[in-house]
Amino acid sequence: MKTLITTFILFFIGITTALGQFNIKGKTVDEQNQALPFTNVILYKIGNEATPSGTITDENGNYQFKNIEKGNYKITISSIGFKTEKIKEFELNSNKTFNITLKEDNQTLDEVVVKSTRPVIKQTAEKLIVDLEKTEMLNSNLQDVMRKVPGVLVTNNGITIAGKGGVRILINGKTTEYMDVDTLLRDFPADNIAKIEVVEQPGAEYEASGSGAIINILLKKNVRLGTHGSITGWIGEDEGFEYGTRASIASYKNKLNWQTSISHSKPTWRDDLFLVRTVDSETYDQVSKSPYDPNNLSFSGNVDYYINDNNSFGIGGRWNKRTSDRITTSRTIVSDATNTSTLFSENNFDRERTNFNINPYYEYKSDTEKLVVDFNYINYNNDNTNTLYDIAGSTRSFTDRQYIQDGKYAIKTYKADYSKNFSDNFKLSVGSKYAMVNTDNDLQSFLEDQTTSAFVLDPETSSQFLIDETIFAVYSKVNATMGKWSFSGGLRYEDSNTNGTSHFIENNQPTTKVKKRPISKLFPSASISRKVTDKIGASLSYSYRIRRPSYNSLNSFQEFLDPFSAEEGNPNLKPAFTNNYQFNLTHQGQPFFTVGYSQTNDVIFDLIKQDNTTAQIRQQAVNVKNFTNWNFRLFAPLSFTKGLEGYTGFIANKNMYNSDLHGVDLSKWSLFWFVQASYKLPWDVNFEMSGNYGTGALEGQIDVDWLAGLDFSFGKKFLDEKLKVNLGFNKMLNRGFNGTIDYGNGTAKVESNGSRQNIQLRLVYSFGSKFGKKKSRRNSSRDEENRIDDNN
């Protein structure tokens, strides 16, 4: 009897428990009633929010929570590109069904959202957005991703947009701690990128500095609940064997989230320079070859604490180190009608760069308001030693030289940004920034003592250069829509004070000179757009910008690159101011036709001059009075066959420089064709290709001949998509950089040619849970880091 009673009680308890458990299900769709797969659905029990339950919708947008005990709950639904929806507190005492419609989250109110093949391309009045969050592309690094952005050309000479250089790269709105574009493009992993924004008309929320476009790399915001990570390894062949590794791990549980990563790489490449010039009756035929194989090491991490649904704070940091020990070999043949002499030389570069960044922040966010307050500290050291000397076989004399240059940079930035949505049709943003910059560059110049063969300090060519700078800025911006019209307008005020102090020896006397440069300016920006038809949209935008000289270019140092050429700074450089205008036509929200015009006063221009008496070449940054640029762009998607995705287009560009003071009068039209495409091959192998051809261009003072490039790759996923494999073939049709320099008192043929046929194999293995939780990150721009401008 006792056993029977016990059995009955256990059965009754089981029935009661089962009756006290319920299911929650539903479906998520967009505003066009299309199912939204892989949407994050988080279930919180009231009073126990620290341990939520998470799931994601299936391919049809359906989700389900089973066997949930009776109680009070709330639900949060989120997905990249859509506004987060919340189901307010409800009592669970029966099975529940919640069907949710998510609205697209437009960063600017004049965006037109496109339902198209992946990746999603969106053109707004201010920027072009490439959404890679759910793309099937299997890219290896940032360089591969940039080649897929319509209108962006990646060549050995850097990144250009609509034929214009001076491009600034931000990551999550913040200037990267990498200090040169080459390292950034080669090392930054592509699998972490959610979106790329090409901002040609920056609004008031961006720093006013920079005459070129801004490329903002947005990292994936949806991260996974629990602990997850990835391990990356790659090997390749360029100038020699190259390799790299990266490991990352993250934990997103309860209110405390953290992530950390470590990476190491040793890429290789080569830059060659061929220069033939005439000095009076003599011909100088120079060949310089520079192999690169730097060691790059990086650590990063951040911790975020979510106080509640609206408030969070955290701290992030990064440490980078790059060491490079390379030798540039040069051969110069000097000949005239009767004589020939040869100078063989080597330039040994021994460089070490380290930088540390720490970034604490506080964020308040509600359905209609957002406030971000953060502090950013950068400490950057750049220690360089290079020795220029002749080697055996020379028949022309040269005095060996050595330079020891140590640079220290400290940047502190305080920033606050606030925005409020008063309605779906009106948004106001305001913000402020204060930055303090201190730099110390100490150059010690040595000449060889012909008697002892030892290097002796040359006080006349040694100097120390200090910069003390403060920048204060405030801005306001409004976004508004009315029917088919959208408007964005902002005003930014910047007040900067820069003191440059030079310590040097002049006429055997210690000398100090101070150059002060105060700037107080208003920087307006505005855009207006209209839906002309259901498919055609038009927009017109304007921005006023400033380009401040890089800290190094203000330094009057002179540094020899080879026995006959040197670079020197210019402490008299002034900032350049640019008026930018742009007109866009879009088709279904995607770029179709663009006309751009910009006019710059006192543009910063790398002037190359030849001294016919000494046969020396000097490159120095100067201010050229007028610079204008016209560009016309025509884009078209590639979708003429099933499985093919991509873009093609033409870019016509005209650059014009004019300065009576420096004898510069340059003008040239150029035409570029580009194609970017991906195609699904058998066995789920993804093929990607990018190519370009240009009729020529005006790169500063150099009139460049035709250009061409071709890159392609093959990618495939294994092990339930946990392992991604990519085999890339880069620079397969890289003609190089061929052109002519007009010195004013002579001309030179120049060819800058790098290594070709780079092959790289990359493997990425991901591990951890598959649930997602939206994690908001702060968005703060750091202009001062970019002005360090040290591409060693």
N, C-alpha and C positions, 0 to 999 in steps of 0.2 A: 504493500500500500504506500509506504514511504517513497519508494522508487517512482510509483505512478504519479504521486503528488509533485515530486521534484520535476519530473518530465513535463507535467502540465504547466508548472510555473515557468520553466525555461521556454516552453513553446509560447506561452502568453506574453512573456517579455520580448521574445523575438518578433511576434506579431505586432506588439505595441511599438517596438523600435522601428520596424519596417513601415508602419503606418505613420511614423513621425519623420520620414525621409521623403523628399520630393525631388523632382527633376525641373531644371530650367533649360529652356531651349529657345531658339530663334534664328533669324536670318538677317544678315547685313547686306544692304544694297546702296548704290549711289543715287544721285538725284535723277539719273536716267533709268532707274530701276534695274541697273545691271548688278549682278552679284559681285560682292567684294571678297575674294578669297584671301586667306592668310591675314585676316584682321585680328588684332589683339583684343581679347575679352577678359577682363579682370573682375572677379567676384570678391567683394569685401563683406565680411560679417561685422555688423555694427558692434563696437566695443572691442573688436579683435582685428582691427585693420592691419596690424603688423604682419599677419600671416594670411595673405590673400591666396585665392585659387586662380589659376590662369589657364586659358586655352586659346586656340586660334581657330578661325573658321576654315571649313574645308573648301574645296575647289568651287562649290556651289554657294558659298557664303554662309553655310549653316554651322551652328555651334550648339553645344549641349553640356550641361553639368548634371551628373547623375548622383542620386542618393545624398542629397544635401539635407541636413537636419533642419528642423523647424527653427525659425528665428527671423530677425530683421536684417536685411541685406541692402547693398547698393552695388551697381555695376558701372564700370568704365569701359568704353569701346573706343579704340584708337587705331589709326593706320596712317602711314606716311602719305602726306599730300592731302589729308582730310582733317577737318576739325574734330577734336575729341568730343564724344557725346557721353553724357552721364545719365543713368537711370537712378533717380533719387530713391531715398530709403523706402523700402516696401516690406511687407510682412509675408514671409513664406509659410503658408499653411495649406497649400495645395500646389499642384504642378503649374508652372508659369511659362508663358510664351511672350518674348519681347522681340519684335521685329524692328530693326533700326535702319534709318536712312542717314548716311554720313554726307555732310556737305564738304565740298573741296575747300581747302585752306589756302587761299590766295595771299601771298606775302604782300602784293600790291593790288589795289582794287581794280586796276585796269588790266589784269592778266586775263587771258582767254585760255581756258583749259581744253586740252585736246584729248580725245579718245582715239588713240592711234597705236601703231605697232611700237614695240619697245625699242630703244628708250623713248620716253615721252619728251617731245620738244615743245617748249612754250616760248613765244616771243612777246615781251611786254614793251612798253615805251621806254623803260629804263634798262632792261636786261634781257638776255637770252638764257633760258633755263633748260638744262639737259638733266632729266630725271633718270638716274641709273639704279634706283632702289630695287626694282624688281626685274632688271634687265637680265637677259640670259648671256650677255657678253662675258667672256672669260679673259679679262685683261690681266696683265702682269704688274704693271706699275703705272704711275701717274702719267708718264709720257705716252703710253698706249691710249689712255683715256682721253688725253688732250687732243690726240689726232682724230678723235671721233666727234669733236665739237664743230659744228658747221662754221666755216669761216676762219677757224684758228689754224695757223700753219706752224708746225714745229720743224725747225731746221737746225743745222749745226750752228747757225748764227743766233739761235734763241727762238722765242715765241713772238709772232706778229699777228695782229688782228686788223683786217682791212688794210694791210700793207704798212701798218704803223707799229713800231716797237714801244719800249717803255712800259711793258705790261707788268703790273704788280700782282703777285699771287698771295692770296689770303687763305687760311684754313679756319673754317668756322668764324669768318669775319676777322681773323687775327693774322697778322703777318707771321709767316712761319719762322721758326728759329733757325732753319737752314739759312745759310748766308750766301748761297749761290744757287742759281737755277738748275745747273747741271746735276748737282747732288739731289736736289728736290725731285726732279723728274725721274731720275734713275732709281731712287731708294724708296720713295713713298709708295706704300702698298695700295693697289687699286681696289681690293676687295672690301675696303672700309668706306668707300665713297658712295654717298647717297645721291648727291646732286652736284652739278657744276653750274655756277652762275657767271655769265660773261656780262659784266656791268660796264657798258660804254658811257652811260650818262649817270654817274653816281649821284644819289640824292644827298640831302643835307646830313643824314645820319652817318655818312662815310667821311673819312678824313678828306680835306680839300686838296691834299697833296697828290701830285701825279698827273701828268698830261695824257698818259695812255690809259688803256682800259684796265679794269680790275677783274681778275679771275678769282672767284670765291669758291673754294672747295668745301662743301658741306658734308660732314661725316654722318654716317647712319645714326639716326636718332632712336630707332627701335632696337633695343637690346634685349637679351633674353633673360628670363627669370632663372634663378639658380646660378650655377657656376658654369662658365663656358670659356672657350679660348680657341686659339689656332696656332699652328706651327707652319712656318713658311721656309722653304729652301730653294735656292736657284743657283744655277751654274751657267756659264756662257763663255763665248769666245769673241773678243773684239781685237784690241791690240795684243792681247794675250789672254790667258785663262783668267776668268773673273767669277766671283761667287758672292753669295750673301745669305744670311739667315735672319729669321725674326720669330719671336715667340711672344704671345700675348695671352693673358688670362684675366677674367673679370667675374665678379660676383655681384648679383643684383637680387638681394634678399631683404625683405622687410623694409626698414627705413634707411639702412646704411648700405650704400653701393660703393664699390671700388673696382679699379682696373689698373693694370700695369703691363708694360711691354719692354722688351729689350731687342735690339737689332744690331747686326754687324754686317758690313759689306766691304768688298774690295773690287770695285769696278775698274775697268781699263778702257782707255781710249787714246786717241792721238790727234793732235792739231799740228798741221804743217803749214808753213808760210813760204811762198815763192814770190820774190819781189825783184823786178828788173827796172832800173831807173837810170837816167842820164844826168850827170853833173858836169856841166860845160862839155868838154870833149871826152870825158870818161864815162864808161858804163859800169854800173854796180849790179852784179848778178848775185842775189842772196837767197839762200835756202836755209830755213830753220825748221827743225823737227822737235816736237815736244810730246813725249809719251807721259801719260797720266795713269797712276795706280794708287789712289789715296786709300787710306784706311778710315772707315767711318764707324763710329760706335755711338749708340744712343740708348738712353733709358728714359722712360716716361711713366707717369702714374697720376691718378687723381682719385679723390674720395669725395662723395656727395652724401649729404644727410638730409632726408626729407622730413621736416618737422611735422607737416601736415599736408593736406592737398594743395595748399596755396603757397607755403613757405619752404624754402630749401636754402642750404648753403654748402659750400665745399671748397676744396683747394686742389689745384693741379700743378704739376711741375714737369720739367723736361731738362735733361742734361745731354749735350752732344759734344763729341770730340772728333776732330778730323786731323789726321797727320798725313803729310805729303812730302816725299823726298824724291825729286825728279831732276833730270838733267836735260836741258834743251841744248841741242847741238846746232851750230850755225857754220855755214861756209859762205864766204863772200869773195867773189872774183872781181877784181878791179882791173879794167883794161881800157886802153886807148889804141890809137893806130899803130903804135910801136911797142908798147910794154904791157905786161900782164903780171899782176901780183895777187896773192891769195892770203886770206886771213881765216884760219880755223879757230873757233872758240866754243866754249861750253859755259853754260850758266846753270849753276847748281842751286836749286831752290829747296830749302829745308823749312817747312812751315807746319805750325801747329796751331789749331784753333779750338777753343772750348767755349761753350756758352751754356749758361744756366738760366732757367726761367721758372718763376713761381707766380701763381695766379689764383689768389683767394677771391671768392665771390659770394654775394647774397642775391637771391631771386624771390620776388613775390609775383605770383601769377594767378589770376582768376579768369572767369569767362570773358571779361571785358577789359581787364587791366593787366599790365606787366611792368615790373620794375626790376632792373638789374643794376647792382652796384658792384664794381670789382676794382681790384688793384693788380697791376702787372709789373713785375720787376725782372729786368734783364741784366745779366752780367756777362760780358763778352770779352775774351782775350784773344788777340791774334799776334802771334810771335813769328817773325819771318827772318830768315837769314839767307841771302843769296850771294853767290860768289861768281863773278864773271872773269874768265881767264882765257888766254890763248893756249893752243895746244900744238903739239909737234906737227911740222909740215907748213907752218905759216911763213910767208915771205914778206909780210907786212907787219910792222911793229904795233903793239897795243899795250897800254898800261893796265894791268889787272886791277879789278875793283871788287870791293865787298860792301854789302849793306846789311846792317842789323836794325830791323824796324820792329819795335814792340808797340802794339796798340791795345788800349784798354777802354772799354765802353760801359757805362752804367746808365740805364734808362728806367725811370720810375713813372708810371702812368696811373692816374686815378680817373675813373670813369663812372658815369651814372646815366642810364637811359630809361625813360618812362614812356609808355604808350597806353592810350585808352580808346576803345571802340565805343563811341556814343550811340552808334546804330550800325546796321549792316552796311550803311552807305556813307558813314563818316568816321574817320580815325584821326587822332591827333598824337603826334610824337614829339617829345622834347628830350634834350640831353645836354650833358656837359662833360668836358674833359680837361685835365691839367696834367702836363708832362714836364719832367725835368730830365735833361740829358747832359752828361759829362763825359768827355772823351779826352784821351791823352795819347798822342802819337809821338814817339821818340825815335828819330832816325839818326843812326851813327854811320857815317860814310868813311870808308877806308880806301887808301891807295897803296899799291905795292911799292915798297922801297927797293929801288933797282939794285942797291948795294947788298942788302941783307935778304931780299926776296920775301920779307915779312910785310904784313899789312899794317899801315900806320894811319891813325885817325886823321881825317882831313876836316878841321873845324869849319872851314869856309863852306862846305857842302853838307854839313850836319845841322840838324835843327830839331826843335821840339814844338809841337803844335797842340794847343789846348782849345777845347770848345766847351762853353757853358751856355746852355740854351733852355729856355722855358717856353711852353706853348699853352695858352688857355683858349678854350673853344666852347661855344654854346650854340645850340641849333634848335629849330622847331620845324615841323613838317606836317602837312595835312594831306590826307587821301580822301577823295569824295567821288561818289558816282551819282548820276541822275539820268535815268533811262539808259540810252545807248552811249552816253558820255561818261568818261572817267577823267579825273584830274588829280595830279600830284604836284605839290609845290612846297619848296622848303627854302630856308635861309639859314646860313651858317656864318658865324662870326669867329674869326681867329685872330688872336693877338700873340705874336711871337717875338722874342728878343734873343738874338744870337750874338755872343761875344767870342771872337776868334783871336787867340793870343799866340804869337809866334816868338820863340826865343832862338836866336841864332847869332853867329859871329859875322860882323861886317867891318871890313878894314881893320881887322885884328881887335875889334872892340865888341864886347857883349851887347847885343841889341834886342830890344823888346818892342814889338808892334802889336797894337790891338785894333781889330776891325769889328765895329759894332754894326748890327743889321736888325733894326726894329721893323716889324711888319704888322700893320693892323688893317684887316680887310674883311669885307662882306662877300660871301660866296653864295649867289642865288642858284637855284635849280628848279626846273619845272617840266612837266610833261602833260600832254592832253591826248586822249585817244577816243575813238568812236567806232562802233560797229556799223560799217557801211551797209552790209547785208548779213545774212545768217552765216556766211562763210568768209567774207572779206572784212578786215579791220584795218584801220589806219591810225597812226600816232605820230606826234611831233614832240621832240624833247630838246631841252637846252640845259647846259651846265657850265659853270665858270670854275676853273681849276688853277691851282698853283703847283709848280714843281720846284721844290727847294733843292739846292745843290747837295749832292752826297757829302758826307763828312770828309771822306778822303779827297774829293776833288777840290776842296777848299784849302788843302794842305799844299804848301809851295814846294814840297819835296820834288827832287828830280831823281829818277831811278832808271838806270840803263837796262834795257832788255837784251841788247846785243851791242857789239862795239860801235855801231853806227846809228842806233835808235834808242830813244828814251821817252818816258812819260814824265810829265811834271804837272803839279797842281796849280790852281789859280785862286788865290785868296780874294780876288776882286769879283768873283762870280756873283751874279745877281739871280734871284729867283725868276722863273718864267711863268707867265700868266696866259691861260688858254681859254678861248670861247669855243665851246663845242655845240654843234647843231646836228640833229639827226631826224630823218623821216623814214618811217617803216610802213610797209604794207604786209599784212599777214593773210594767209589762207588757212582757215580752220585753226587759227592760233599759231601756226607754224611760220617761220621766217620765209618770206617770198621775195621781197624787193626792198632794198635799203639805199638811201642816199645820205652820206655824211659829209660835213664840212667843219673844219676847225682852223682857227687862226691864233697863232701864238706870238706874243711879243717877248723878245730876249730869250729865245729858245736856247737851251743848253746843248752845245754842238761840239763834237770832238774834232778839233781842227788839226790837220796834219800839215806841217810846214817843213820845207827843206832849205838848209843853209848851203848855198853853192860854194861858200868859201871853205867850210869845214867838212862838207859832205854829210853833215849830221841831219837826222830826221827827228822832229819833236812832235809829240801828240799832246795836246792840251785842251781841256774843256774851256770854251769861251761862250759868250752870249752873242748869238746872231740875231739881228734886229727883227727880221720877219720870217715866219714860217707858216705856210698854208698847206692844207691837205684836203683834197677831194677824193671821195671813194664812192663807188657804185657797186652794189652786190646783188646778185641774182641767185636764188637757191631753188632747188627742186628735190623732193624726196625720191628715192629709188624704190619702186615697188611694181616694176613692170612684169615681174615673174614671182610665182609663189615661193615664199621662203627667203626672198631677198629684202633686206632692210638697209637703209642708209641715206646718204645725201650726196648731191653733187652741186656744183655751182661755179660761177665766175666772179672774180673780184677785179674791178678796174680801179686803179689808184694813181693819183698824181701828187708828188711832193715838190714843193718849191721853197728854196732857201735864198735869202737875200741879205747881204751886209756890205755896205761900202767900206766900213772900217776894216774888215778882215778880207776884203776882196772875194767874197763868196756870192756867186750868182748861179744857182743850180736849179734845174727843173727837169722832170721826167715823168712820163706816163708809163705804167706797167700793167700787165694783164696776167692774172693767175687763174688756172683751172684746178679744181680739186675734186676728189671723190673719196667717200668713206662708206664702206659697205660691209655687211655681214651676211653669211649664207649658211643655212643648215645643210651639212653634207650627210651622207649615209652614216649609220651607226652613231647618230647624235653627236657628230663632230661639228663644232662651230668654226667656220672659216671667217676671218676678218681681214680687211685690206684697206689701206689708205694710201693715196698717191696724190701728187701735185706736179704741176708744170707751170713755170713762170717765164714770161718773155724777157724779164730783166727787172731791175729795181734800182732805186737810188737809196743806198744805205749810208746816210750822212754824206761824207765827201766822196764816197766810192760809188762809181757808176758800174753796177753789177750786170753781167751778162746773164743769159738764160739759166734757170734753175730747174731741178727735177728731183723728186724723191719717191720712194716706194717702200712700204712696210706691210707685212702680212703675218698672220699667226693662225695656229690651229689649237682649239681647246676642247676638252672633254671632261665630264664629271664621272666619278666612280664611287663605289661604296656608299650607295644611297645618298649621293651628292655631297658626302662629307669630304671627299678628295677631289680637288680641281687641278687639272694638269694643263699647262699652256706652253706651247712651243712657238717662239716668236723669231721672225727673221726681219731685222731692221736694217735700214740704210742700204737696201739692196740696189737702189738706183740713185746713188747720192753723187751728183756731179761735183759738188763743192761750190766754192765761192770764188768766181772769177770776175775781175773787173779792172777798172782804170782809176787811178787817183790823179787829180789835177792839183798840183801844188801852187799854181800861179806862176811859178818860175820854172816849171818843168812838169813832166808827167811820168807815171810809173804804171807798169802792169803788175797786178797783184792777184795771187791765187791763194786762198785759204782753204785747205783741204784736210778733212779729218779721216779717221779710219772708217772702213766700210764693211759691209756684210757681217753685221753683228748677229749672232745666234744666241738665244737664251732659252733655257728650259726652267720652268717654275712650277713647283708643287705646293699646294696649300691644303693642309688637313685641318678640319674644324671639328671640335668636340664639345659636348655639353648639351643642355636642354634645348628644346625648340619653342618654348613659350616666349612671348614678347611683352615688354613693358616699355612704354614711351618714356624716354629720358630727355628732358629739356637741357640744352646746353647754352651757356651764355655766348653772346655774339659781340665781341669787342675788337675794334680795329687798332692795329699798332703800326703807325706810320714811321716812327723814328727808327725801328729796327731795320726797315727797308732801306733807309738812307745810309746805313753802314756801307752797303754797296761794295762788298769785298768778294770778288769772284776768283779766288785763288784755286 
